[in-house]
Amino acid sequence: MLAYRIEDMTCGHCVSAITRAVRDVDSGAKVDVDLASHLVRIDTTHADAAEFGEAITEAGYTPVQVTAASAPEAEAAAPRGGCCGGCGCG
């Protein structure tokens, strides 16, 4: 399982855009998004971390890969608040 902390993912619009980017790389990937902690977990069988990182970056976000084991630590360290400005919710 791959995990990314994406601090600039702040609303439902961001979640949709990132999920779409991941599915463009691997349509069968299982995507688990925790918006509150800015954490995205991806369960894939054939794509690699670089492909997902590039796709998320191209979607306009800044992914930082974290190990699945350190994902709870990434949740605790994630900043709160703000909006991407793309959907008008902030």
C-alpha positions in Angstrom: 0.0 0.0 0.0 1.2 3.5 -0.9 0.5 6.5 1.3 0.8 10.3 0.6 0.4 13.3 2.8 -1.1 16.1 0.7 -1.3 19.2 2.8 -2.9 21.2 0.0 -5.9 18.8 -0.1 -8.5 20.7 1.9 -12.0 20.0 0.6 -14.3 17.6 -1.3 -13.2 19.1 -4.6 -9.6 18.2 -3.8 -10.6 14.7 -2.9 -12.4 14.2 -6.2 -9.6 15.6 -8.2 -7.0 13.4 -6.5 -9.1 10.3 -6.7 -9.7 10.9 -10.4 -5.9 11.3 -10.9 -5.2 8.1 -9.1 -7.8 6.2 -11.0 -6.4 7.5 -14.3 -3.2 5.7 -13.5 -4.9 2.5 -12.2 -8.6 2.2 -12.6 -8.7 -0.7 -10.2 -6.8 1.0 -7.4 -8.5 1.2 -4.0 -8.3 4.8 -2.8 -8.8 5.7 0.8 -8.8 9.4 1.5 -8.8 11.0 5.0 -9.4 14.6 4.3 -9.0 15.7 8.0 -5.5 14.3 8.1 -4.6 15.1 4.5 -3.7 11.5 3.9 -4.3 9.4 0.8 -3.7 5.6 0.8 -3.6 3.7 -2.4 -3.8 0.0 -2.8 -2.6 -1.0 -6.3 -1.3 -4.1 -7.9 0.6 -2.7 -10.9 1.4 1.0 -10.7 4.3 2.4 -8.8 4.7 5.4 -6.4 6.3 7.6 -9.0 3.3 7.2 -11.4 0.8 8.2 -8.7 3.0 11.0 -7.4 3.3 12.5 -10.9 -0.5 12.2 -11.6 -1.3 13.9 -8.3 1.2 16.7 -9.0 -0.3 17.1 -12.5 -3.7 17.5 -10.9 -2.3 20.5 -9.0 -1.4 19.1 -5.6 1.8 18.5 -3.7 2.0 14.8 -2.6 4.6 13.7 -0.1 5.0 10.0 0.0 5.0 8.5 3.5 5.4 4.9 4.5 2.2 3.1 5.5 3.7 2.4 8.9 4.3 6.2 9.5 0.9 7.3 8.1 -0.6 7.7 11.7 2.3 10.0 12.5 1.6 11.9 9.3 -2.0 12.3 10.4 -0.9 13.8 13.7 1.4 16.2 12.0 -1.0 17.4 9.3 -2.0 21.1 9.6 -5.7 22.0 9.8 -7.9 24.5 8.1 -7.9 26.3 4.8 -9.3 25.6 1.4 -7.8 25.1 -2.1 -9.9 27.9 -3.4 -11.0 25.8 -6.4 -14.6 25.1 -5.2 -15.6 28.2 -3.3 -16.2 26.4 0.0 -13.7 28.5 1.9 
